[in-house]
Amino acid sequence: MENYTPLITKQKSFFRTETTKKIDYRLNALQKLRMAIKNNEQEIINALRADLNKSEFEAYTSEIGFVLQELRFTIKHLRSWVKPKRVKTPLTHIGSRSFILPEPYGVALIISPWNYPFQLAIAPLIGAIAAGNCAVIKPSELTPKTSEVLAKLVRDIFPKEYISIVEGDAETSQALLNEQFDYIFFTGSVSVGKIIMEAAAKHLIPVTLELGGKSPCIVHKDANIKLAAKRIAWGKFTNAGQTCIAPDYLYLHKSIKEQFLQQFKETIIELYGQQPLNNKTFTRIVSLRHFKRLTSLLDNGDIFIGGGFNQEKLTIEPTVLTKITWEDPIMQDEIFGPILPVLEYEELPEVLEDIHHHPKPLALYIFTESNTAQEKVLNSVSFGGGCVNDTVYHFASPYLPFGGVGSSGIGAYHGKGNFDTFSHQKSVLKQTTLFDIPYRYPNVKNGLQKIKFFMK
């Protein structure tokens, strides 16, 4: 197993020079990153096509454009974020002033996944740089071309004692986890998240875990059927369903079930064509192992639409399964593919009861025109984040911190949340020397009586 101690030691030494803490250095680094992405746009698009067959449209909107927006937002606001925040001081501390100082942790490890291999490596890096950290990025070995472009891009603009890319497989990740980083940011599966947290616990390293789970999508009886169908199909089948916040299963009210399914069928044809397997821009499944896992689920329930696949191209049609129950294999784990199981319900409380019996989801989506139904769902269910009358779109807002809860994750990022994640909030009290407050000392007459007056 490779030893990364020299690299981490070099980064920690560079961090201690306090160069990375300088606001102009951070802004310059973010600008360099932004220009490098723009200058290498076609190489990134080509790599994403090679690894996942992503179309240019999907590569730009969900990967390149996303991080450029995040960079622009961060560069615009960073000077205000880094300023010490003055907070109130209680009467018991008269004469003093209180501040919260955001400071970088030091050297951060970012382990990124394969489903959005560019975006999910660069987005947390933006936060690490903005907060003043050094960073080591371990991209996924399942998307080698994108990892290669990432490595070249980073090496061309940053010294390795500041930002480094380490390519390799699970053994490389394990070797990195043996090192004493100051922060770990991981995006991936729940099972690997547990391994990351266990490794971090040995050194008491703080973590952000962006995980997943089965994210429900509810279509209530009063939903706008046509819009719901289009927005759910887009959210589910983008990236061939390989999205942590994609709708994982669909709850349809009985009264609109048939109408919705018919509209959904028409929408899938409209978005992906009569023969999606022949659509040259439809994203493929990342590996044969994941492909076989997904195709093994196609015999659950009844196929309403789709069900076709091509093992040579690792593609699976957008598929909808009906007559599904919670006992079916497809309902046991996150699907992470273009297969959408459908359940039905009569009353909203029964849906909420089912959701409560399972781990807290990363996302939840509810389609309804009823404010009462919206509030009932939003207030009753604990989930990372989500949308009312849309899917996935909340992820793209820099004003909404993104993260999970419970087994779907720990911590959040995006926008200022990204800066906050990679910053320790240091509390400081500046005390006056012009006078002293005597009653806090144990030898003061009636000191306890005076303390009780203030501290009650």
C-alpha positions in Angstrom: 0.0 0.0 0.0 1.4 3.4 -1.1 2.5 5.8 1.6 1.1 9.4 1.2 2.7 10.8 4.3 5.3 12.8 2.4 2.6 14.5 0.4 0.4 15.3 3.4 3.5 16.6 5.3 4.4 18.9 2.4 0.8 20.2 2.3 0.7 20.8 6.0 4.0 22.7 5.8 2.7 24.9 3.1 -0.5 25.5 5.0 1.6 26.7 8.0 3.1 29.4 5.8 -0.4 31.0 6.0 -0.2 31.7 2.2 -3.6 29.9 1.6 -5.2 32.1 4.2 -4.6 35.3 2.3 -7.9 36.4 0.6 -6.1 37.5 -2.6 -4.4 34.1 -2.8 -7.8 32.3 -2.5 -9.5 34.5 -5.0 -6.6 34.1 -7.5 -6.8 30.3 -7.1 -10.5 30.3 -7.7 -10.1 32.5 -10.8 -7.3 30.2 -12.1 -9.6 27.3 -11.6 -12.5 29.0 -13.4 -10.3 29.9 -16.4 -8.8 26.4 -16.6 -12.3 24.9 -16.7 -13.4 27.3 -19.4 -10.2 26.7 -21.4 -10.5 22.9 -21.1 -14.2 22.7 -21.6 -14.0 20.5 -24.7 -11.6 18.1 -23.1 -13.9 17.7 -20.1 -16.9 17.1 -22.4 -14.9 14.5 -24.4 -13.9 12.7 -21.1 -17.4 12.6 -19.8 -18.6 11.2 -23.2 -15.8 8.5 -23.0 -16.6 7.5 -19.5 -20.4 7.7 -19.4 -21.5 8.7 -22.9 -22.9 12.0 -21.5 -24.2 14.4 -24.2 -22.6 17.8 -24.6 -25.8 19.3 -23.2 -25.8 17.1 -20.1 -22.1 17.4 -19.6 -22.3 21.2 -19.6 -25.5 21.7 -17.6 -24.9 19.2 -14.9 -21.2 19.3 -14.6 -19.3 22.2 -16.2 -21.9 24.9 -16.0 -22.7 23.9 -12.4 -19.2 24.5 -11.1 -18.7 27.7 -13.1 -21.9 29.1 -11.5 -20.5 27.9 -8.1 -17.2 29.6 -8.8 -18.8 32.8 -9.9 -21.0 33.0 -6.8 -18.1 32.2 -4.5 -15.7 34.7 -6.0 -18.4 37.4 -5.8 -19.1 36.8 -2.1 -15.9 35.5 -0.6 -14.6 38.9 0.8 -17.8 39.2 2.9 -17.7 35.6 4.0 -14.1 35.7 5.4 -14.8 38.8 7.6 -15.0 38.3 11.3 -18.6 38.3 12.4 -19.4 40.6 15.3 -21.9 39.1 17.7 -23.6 40.4 20.8 -22.0 40.3 24.2 -24.1 39.6 27.4 -24.3 42.1 30.3 -22.1 39.8 32.4 -19.3 40.5 29.9 -19.6 44.3 29.9 -16.5 46.0 28.4 -15.8 43.1 26.0 -16.5 42.4 22.4 -17.3 39.1 20.8 -16.4 37.8 17.3 -16.7 34.6 15.3 -13.6 34.1 13.0 -14.0 31.5 10.1 -10.7 29.7 9.8 -9.5 26.9 7.5 -9.1 23.4 9.0 -5.8 22.8 7.2 -5.4 19.9 4.7 -8.7 18.4 3.4 -9.2 15.1 1.7 -12.0 15.0 -1.0 -13.1 11.6 -2.2 -15.4 12.0 -5.2 -17.7 9.5 -7.0 -18.2 8.4 -10.6 -21.7 9.5 -11.4 -20.9 13.2 -11.8 -17.1 12.8 -11.8 -16.2 16.3 -12.6 -18.8 18.3 -10.7 -18.6 16.3 -7.5 -14.8 16.6 -7.4 -14.6 20.3 -8.2 -17.6 21.6 -6.2 -16.1 20.7 -2.8 -12.7 21.8 -4.0 -14.2 25.3 -4.5 -15.2 25.3 -0.8 -11.9 24.0 0.4 -10.0 26.7 -1.5 -12.4 29.5 -0.5 -12.0 28.6 3.1 -8.2 28.7 2.8 -7.4 25.0 3.0 -4.9 22.8 1.1 -6.6 19.7 -0.5 -6.0 16.2 -1.9 -8.6 14.9 -4.3 -9.2 11.2 -4.9 -11.4 10.9 -8.0 -13.2 7.6 -9.0 -11.3 4.9 -10.9 -14.6 4.0 -12.6 -14.4 7.2 -14.8 -10.7 7.1 -15.8 -10.8 9.7 -18.6 -12.4 12.3 -16.4 -10.0 11.6 -13.6 -7.1 12.0 -16.1 -8.4 15.4 -17.3 -9.0 16.4 -13.6 -5.4 15.5 -12.7 -3.9 17.4 -15.7 -6.1 20.5 -15.0 -5.1 20.6 -11.4 -1.4 19.9 -11.9 -1.2 22.7 -14.6 -2.5 25.4 -12.3 -1.7 24.5 -8.7 1.5 23.4 -6.9 1.1 19.9 -5.5 1.8 21.2 -1.9 -1.4 23.2 -2.3 -3.8 21.1 -4.4 -3.1 17.5 -5.5 -4.9 14.8 -7.4 -4.2 11.2 -6.4 -5.6 8.6 -8.8 -6.1 5.0 -8.0 -8.6 2.4 -6.8 -10.1 1.5 -3.4 -6.7 0.6 -2.1 -5.5 4.1 -2.8 -8.5 5.5 -0.9 -7.7 3.2 2.0 -4.0 4.4 2.0 -5.2 8.0 2.1 -7.6 7.3 5.0 -4.6 6.1 7.0 -3.2 9.6 6.9 -4.1 12.3 9.4 -6.0 14.9 7.4 -7.7 17.8 9.0 -11.0 17.3 7.2 -12.6 14.6 5.0 -15.3 15.3 2.4 -16.8 12.1 0.9 -19.5 11.7 -1.7 -20.7 8.1 -2.4 -22.7 5.2 -1.1 -23.9 4.7 2.5 -21.8 1.5 2.9 -18.6 3.3 2.0 -19.6 6.3 4.0 -19.6 4.1 7.1 -16.0 3.0 6.3 -15.0 6.6 5.8 -16.5 7.6 9.2 -14.9 4.7 11.0 -11.5 5.7 9.6 -12.0 9.3 10.4 -13.0 8.4 14.0 -9.6 6.9 14.7 -8.0 10.4 14.4 -11.2 12.4 15.4 -11.2 14.0 11.9 -14.4 16.0 11.2 -16.3 14.7 8.1 -18.9 15.7 5.6 -20.6 12.7 4.1 -22.8 13.2 1.0 -24.5 9.8 0.7 -27.9 8.7 -0.7 -30.8 6.4 -0.1 -34.3 5.9 -1.5 -35.7 9.3 -2.3 -39.6 9.3 -2.6 -41.6 11.2 -5.1 -45.3 11.7 -4.3 -47.9 12.7 -6.9 -51.1 13.8 -5.1 -54.6 13.7 -6.6 -54.6 17.5 -7.4 -51.1 17.7 -9.1 -50.6 19.3 -12.5 -50.2 15.9 -14.3 -48.4 17.1 -17.4 -45.8 19.2 -15.6 -45.3 16.6 -12.9 -44.6 13.9 -15.6 -42.1 16.0 -17.4 -40.2 17.2 -14.3 -40.1 13.7 -12.8 -38.9 12.1 -16.0 -36.2 14.7 -16.3 -35.1 14.3 -12.7 -35.2 10.5 -12.8 -33.6 9.7 -16.2 -31.0 12.5 -16.3 -27.6 10.7 -16.2 -29.5 7.4 -16.7 -30.8 7.7 -13.2 -27.3 7.6 -11.7 -28.0 10.6 -9.5 -28.1 10.5 -5.7 -31.1 12.8 -5.5 -33.1 11.2 -8.4 -36.6 10.1 -7.5 -36.0 6.5 -6.4 -39.7 5.5 -6.3 -43.0 7.0 -7.2 -46.1 7.2 -5.0 -49.2 7.9 -7.2 -52.7 8.7 -5.8 -55.1 6.0 -7.1 -57.4 8.5 -8.6 -54.8 9.9 -11.1 -52.5 6.8 -11.4 -53.6 5.7 -14.9 -53.8 9.3 -16.2 -50.3 10.0 -14.9 -48.7 6.8 -16.2 -50.1 7.5 -19.7 -48.7 11.0 -19.6 -45.4 9.8 -18.3 -45.1 7.3 -21.1 -45.7 10.1 -23.7 -43.2 12.3 -21.9 -40.4 9.6 -21.9 -41.0 9.2 -25.7 -40.9 13.0 -26.1 -37.6 13.3 -24.2 -35.7 10.2 -25.2 -37.4 8.9 -28.4 -39.3 5.8 -29.4 -36.1 3.7 -29.1 -33.9 5.2 -26.3 -31.3 2.4 -26.8 -30.6 3.9 -30.2 -30.4 7.4 -28.8 -26.7 8.3 -29.2 -26.8 10.8 -26.3 -28.4 8.6 -23.7 -26.0 8.1 -20.8 -24.7 4.6 -20.2 -24.4 2.7 -17.0 -20.9 3.1 -15.5 -19.8 -0.5 -15.3 -20.8 -4.1 -16.1 -21.3 -4.9 -12.4 -23.8 -2.0 -12.0 -25.5 -2.9 -15.3 -26.0 -6.5 -14.1 -27.3 -5.3 -10.8 -29.8 -3.1 -12.5 -31.0 -5.6 -15.1 -31.6 -8.2 -12.3 -34.3 -5.8 -11.0 -36.3 -5.7 -14.2 -38.4 -8.8 -13.3 -39.9 -7.0 -10.3 -43.6 -6.3 -10.8 -44.8 -5.5 -14.3 -43.0 -3.4 -16.9 -45.3 -0.5 -17.9 -42.7 1.1 -20.3 -39.1 0.3 -21.2 -37.4 -2.8 -19.9 -35.0 -3.1 -22.9 -31.2 -3.1 -22.5 -28.0 -3.5 -24.4 -25.1 -5.1 -22.5 -22.5 -4.3 -25.1 -23.3 -0.6 -24.8 -24.2 -0.8 -21.1 -27.5 1.0 -21.7 -30.9 0.4 -20.2 -34.1 2.1 -21.4 -36.0 4.4 -19.1 -38.2 1.9 -17.4 -41.3 2.1 -15.2 -42.4 -0.8 -13.1 -45.9 -1.2 -11.7 -47.5 -3.6 -9.2 -44.6 -3.1 -6.8 -44.6 -3.7 -3.1 -42.1 -2.9 -0.3 -41.1 -6.6 -0.2 -39.7 -6.5 -3.8 -35.9 -6.5 -4.2 -36.0 -3.2 -6.0 -37.4 -1.5 -2.9 -34.6 -2.7 -0.6 -31.8 -0.4 -1.7 -31.2 2.7 -3.7 -31.7 1.9 -7.4 -29.2 4.4 -9.0 -30.3 3.6 -12.5 -33.1 4.4 -15.1 -35.7 2.2 -13.4 -38.7 3.8 -11.6 -40.9 1.6 -9.4 -44.5 2.8 -8.8 -46.7 2.3 -5.7 -50.2 3.7 -5.2 -52.0 5.2 -2.3 -55.4 6.5 -1.2 -54.6 8.7 1.7 -51.4 10.7 2.3 -50.9 9.5 5.9 -50.3 6.0 4.6 -47.5 7.2 2.4 -45.9 9.1 5.3 -46.1 6.0 7.5 -44.3 3.9 4.9 -41.5 6.5 4.5 -41.1 6.7 8.3 -40.4 3.0 8.4 -37.3 3.4 6.3 -34.0 5.4 6.6 -34.2 9.2 6.2 -33.9 10.0 2.4 -31.5 12.4 0.9 -34.3 14.0 -1.1 -38.1 14.1 -1.2 -40.5 15.5 -3.9 -44.2 16.2 -3.6 -46.4 17.3 -6.4 -49.6 19.0 -5.3 -51.5 22.3 -5.5 -52.7 21.9 -1.9 -50.7 24.0 0.7 -52.1 21.7 3.4 -50.7 18.6 1.7 -47.4 20.4 1.1 -47.0 21.4 4.7 -48.1 18.0 6.0 -45.3 16.3 4.0 -42.6 18.9 4.6 -43.3 18.9 8.4 -43.8 15.2 8.9 -40.8 13.7 7.0 -37.2 14.2 7.8 -35.1 14.4 4.6 -32.0 16.2 3.3 -33.7 18.6 0.9 -36.2 18.5 -1.9 -38.8 20.3 -4.0 -42.5 21.0 -4.1 -43.7 20.5 -7.7 -40.3 19.8 -9.1 -37.4 17.3 -8.8 -33.6 17.7 -8.4 -33.7 21.5 -9.1 -32.9 22.5 -5.5 -29.4 21.0 -5.9 -28.5 23.8 -8.4 -29.2 26.8 -6.1 -26.1 28.3 -4.4 -28.5 29.8 -1.8 -29.7 26.3 -0.6 -27.1 24.2 1.4 -27.2 20.7 0.1 -26.8 17.6 2.3 -28.4 14.6 3.9 -29.7 13.7 7.3 -29.3 10.4 9.2 -28.1 7.6 6.9 -28.3 9.9 3.9 -25.5 12.1 5.0 -23.8 14.4 7.5 -23.2 18.1 6.7 -24.0 20.3 3.7 -22.4 22.4 1.1 -23.0 24.7 -2.0 -22.7 28.4 -2.0 -21.9 29.8 1.4 -22.6 26.4 2.8 -19.5 25.2 0.9 -17.3 27.8 2.6 -18.8 27.1 6.0 -18.3 23.3 5.6 -14.5 23.8 5.2 -14.2 26.5 7.9 -14.0 26.1 11.6 -16.0 28.9 13.4 -13.5 30.2 16.0 -15.1 32.1 18.8 -13.1 35.0 20.3 -13.8 37.4 23.1 -11.8 40.6 23.4 -11.8 41.9 27.0 -11.1 45.4 28.1 -8.2 46.2 30.4 -9.6 49.6 31.4 -11.5 48.0 34.3 -12.2 44.7 35.8 -15.5 43.0 36.9 -14.7 42.0 40.5 -17.7 39.8 41.4 -16.5 36.9 39.3 -13.7 36.3 41.8 -14.3 34.0 44.8 -13.0 36.5 47.4 -15.5 39.3 46.7 -18.0 40.1 49.4 -21.5 39.1 48.4 -20.0 37.8 45.1 -22.4 34.9 44.9 -25.4 37.1 45.5 -24.3 39.5 42.7 -23.6 36.6 40.3 -27.1 35.1 40.9 -28.6 38.5 40.0 -27.0 38.4 36.6 -27.0 34.6 36.0 -30.5 33.5 36.4 
